[in-house]
Amino acid sequence: MQKILISILLVLVVGLSSIIYLQNKDHSTNNDLATLEDRIFQTDNMIITIQNSSHLQLAVAIETDSKKSYSELENAYPLIENKMIHSLSSLERQEIQSEDGIERIEATIMASIGSLLTTGEVKNVYLTEKILQ
């Protein structure tokens, strides 16, 4: 009889622990997404003339490390556009069309705008739209 009670108690403890773990896991994922939303700055659609008179149309999402950095990017938006135009206009069509073209664009943007932040940093740049003509 005592073994049955211990077995039932053990099953209940494991079951409750699993439920609590799963609830916390879902909650932390939702919090991560909420804080990510507060740290990602989305640019408007831009058209940039690149080498060989081709045109690159793109939009990017810039992930910062904090809300304060996000606010800095918001205030510096004309400078972001300027840095993106200058840094991407030197790319050639073949570079953009290459296998690592998207990563090259993202890295170029990240390197060019990172200096605009005084209190934080750019964690990542995500290309959300790209058309090459």
Secondary structure by P-SEA (a helix, b strand, c coil): caaaaaaaaaaaaaaaaaaaaaaaaaaaaaaaaaaaaacbbbbcbbbbbccccbbbbbbbbbbcccaaaaaaaaaaaaaaaaaaaaaacccccccccccaaaaaaaaaaaaaacccccccccccccccccccc
